[in-house]
């Protein structure tokens, strides 16, 4: 199973369009959305080309391949825009020998691990910084970065699992 991981879109359709075009070129079975899909949050300010209605339409067109979790900027009113569930704090996706625990990262992260089995990959966004890290305890951390608002000197990015390997892709 091939999985694309996207986080922190924050209502910017131009960034999402570029990320989806790159993901389509790679091919995928599942699109994992890690939260903060529409709203930009008070600390980020209003991003250029902010259009949450367009972002919702773009994602709804792919609803059959999406698994999504709630970010700290996602609210119940956001769920009304989507034709797929976004309000879960986490989801687990099995892909062959890999198990991915999907969450946004504001609650569960490297410093506050959920109860995970050995070999699990904790996949989260929230920091807007891409990361792939082995914690040395049988758990890896994978952060795809932000589709729209990168931080820490990083570029707009998403993550990809090709069935055997995790990678970051710059948009």
SULWO-V289243 format. One record per backbone hydrogen bond with DSSP energy under -0.5 kcal/mol. NH is the residue of the N-H (numbers start at 1). CO is the residue of the C=O. If there is no record, write none. Layout:
# SULWO-V289243
NH:CO / NH:CO
This chain:
# SULWO-V289243
3:161 / 4:30 / 5:159 / 6:4 / 6:32 / 8:35 / 9:36 / 10:36 / 11:37 / 12:9 / 13:11 / 13:49 / 16:12 / 17:13 / 18:14 / 19:15 / 20:16 / 21:17 / 22:18 / 23:19 / 24:20 / 25:21 / 26:22 / 27:23 / 29:2 / 30:2 / 31:65 / 32:4 / 32:30 / 33:31 / 33:67 / 34:6 / 34:32 / 44:41 / 45:41 / 47:45 / 50:47 / 51:11 / 55:51 / 56:52 / 57:53 / 58:54 / 59:55 / 60:56 / 61:57 / 62:59 / 63:60 / 65:62 / 66:62 / 66:63 / 67:31 / 69:33 / 70:88 / 74:71 / 78:75 / 79:75 / 80:76 / 81:78 / 82:78 / 82:79 / 91:102 / 93:100 / 95:98 / 98:95 / 99:119 / 100:93 / 101:99 / 101:121 / 102:91 / 102:100 / 103:123 / 104:89 / 109:112 / 112:109 / 116:114 / 119:138 / 120:117 / 121:99 / 122:120 / 122:140 / 123:101 / 123:121 / 124:122 / 124:142 / 125:104 / 127:125 / 131:143 / 133:141 / 135:133 / 135:139 / 140:120 / 141:133 / 142:122 / 143:131 / 146:128 / 147:7 / 148:8 / 149:8 / 151:128 / 154:151 / 157:146 / 158:169 / 159:5 / 160:167 / 161:3 / 162:160 / 162:165 / 167:160 / 169:158 / 171:156
